[in-house]
Amino acid sequence: MGLLDADSRFLFRVFRRYYRSFTPEMPHRFARKEFGFIPFGGTMRRHMAFQSPEDLKFFMATRVPRHSYYSTSYYRYPAKPEMDLKEWLGAELIFDLDADHLAGATI
């Protein structure tokens, strides 16, 4: 954490306090999801999987990610390092409607 600016150090401490006290809401089929995280002062770490909410909570409380993500797909082996090794099983239906670039659309 030494390379972070003062604002980032402050946010790191706030996030750490939050992660230590929260109970993660796990997505459906969470053990089959690939998770990814962006740390403070680092690059994204992907291809991670968790077997329990406690495992996820421990990871987040000790690593303190700045951003966290999980896939809408689910896999037989979500933690495998390459997509073709994960064995895709299916995906959730997701809609992402971005109209901010269309004339007349209001936000």
Secondary structure per residue as TSV (DSSP state, phi and psi in degrees):
chain	resnum	aa	ss	phi	psi
A	1	M	-	360.0	-7.4
A	2	G	T	-63.4	-25.4
A	3	L	T	-87.1	-0.4
A	4	L	S	-83.0	148.8
A	5	D	-	-74.2	172.8
A	6	A	H	-60.3	-41.2
A	7	D	H	-64.0	-43.1
A	8	S	H	-66.4	-38.0
A	9	R	H	-63.0	-40.4
A	10	F	H	-62.0	-48.7
A	11	L	H	-62.9	-38.4
A	12	F	H	-56.9	-46.6
A	13	R	H	-64.9	-40.2
A	14	V	H	-64.6	-46.5
A	15	F	H	-62.2	-43.5
A	16	R	H	-59.4	-45.4
A	17	R	H	-60.3	-44.2
A	18	Y	H	-63.1	-49.7
A	19	Y	H	-61.3	-31.6
A	20	R	H	-71.5	-21.8
A	21	S	H	-108.4	-9.5
A	22	F	-	-90.2	160.1
A	23	T	-	-113.3	115.3
A	24	P	-	-65.8	140.1
A	25	E	-	-89.0	114.5
A	26	M	-	-86.6	136.8
A	27	P	-	-69.7	160.2
A	28	H	T	-57.0	136.8
A	29	R	T	60.1	36.3
A	30	F	G	-57.0	-31.6
A	31	A	G	-70.7	-12.7
A	32	R	G	-103.7	3.4
A	33	K	-	-92.7	147.5
A	34	E	-	-90.8	131.2
A	35	F	E	-108.2	151.9
A	36	G	E	-140.1	149.8
A	37	F	E	-140.9	144.0
A	38	I	E	-113.1	118.9
A	39	P	E	-81.6	167.1
A	40	F	T	-67.5	125.7
A	41	G	T	71.9	28.0
A	42	G	S	-150.2	-173.2
A	43	T	-	-108.5	163.8
A	44	M	-	-59.3	139.1
A	45	R	E	-114.6	119.9
A	46	R	E	-114.9	-173.5
A	47	H	E	61.5	42.6
A	48	M	E	-112.8	150.4
A	49	A	-	-140.2	154.0
A	50	F	-	-131.6	140.5
A	51	Q	S	-93.6	-15.3
A	52	S	S	-150.5	158.0
A	53	P	H	-59.0	-32.8
A	54	E	H	-65.1	-38.3
A	55	D	H	-62.8	-44.4
A	56	L	H	-63.8	-44.8
A	57	K	H	-60.0	-44.8
A	58	F	H	-60.5	-45.6
A	59	F	H	-58.3	-49.3
A	60	M	H	-68.4	-36.0
A	61	A	H	-71.6	-28.7
A	62	T	H	-95.2	-31.7
A	63	R	H	-95.4	-24.4
A	64	V	-	51.2	69.7
A	65	P	E	-72.0	150.1
A	66	R	E	-80.5	-34.7
A	67	H	E	-136.8	148.1
A	68	S	E	-138.0	145.4
A	69	Y	E	-141.7	155.7
A	70	Y	E	-140.4	155.4
A	71	S	-	-75.1	155.2
A	72	T	S	-86.8	-13.0
A	73	S	E	-87.3	161.9
A	74	Y	E	-130.0	148.7
A	75	Y	E	-133.5	156.8
A	76	R	S	-68.9	-38.3
A	77	Y	S	-129.6	76.2
A	78	P	T	-66.1	-19.7
A	79	A	T	-92.0	-0.5
A	80	K	-	-62.8	145.2
A	81	P	S	-76.3	-11.8
A	82	E	S	-126.8	142.7
A	83	M	G	-59.0	-39.9
A	84	D	G	-70.4	-11.8
A	85	L	G	-92.1	-12.6
A	86	K	S	-73.7	-24.3
A	87	E	-	60.0	82.3
A	88	W	E	-58.3	131.8
A	89	L	E	-109.4	-24.5
A	90	G	E	162.9	-173.5
A	91	A	E	-153.7	156.1
A	92	E	-	-79.4	152.9
A	93	L	-	-82.7	121.4
A	94	I	-	-126.0	137.2
A	95	F	-	-117.5	133.5
A	96	D	-	-131.7	97.5
A	97	L	-	-99.4	108.5
A	98	D	-	-107.5	102.8
A	99	A	-	-108.0	4.0
A	100	D	T	-63.0	-21.0
A	101	H	T	-93.8	-0.8
A	102	L	S	-91.5	137.6
A	103	A	T	-61.0	134.3
A	104	G	T	84.7	-7.4
A	105	A	-	-78.0	137.8
A	106	T	-	-112.3	151.9
A	107	I	-	-107.8	360.0
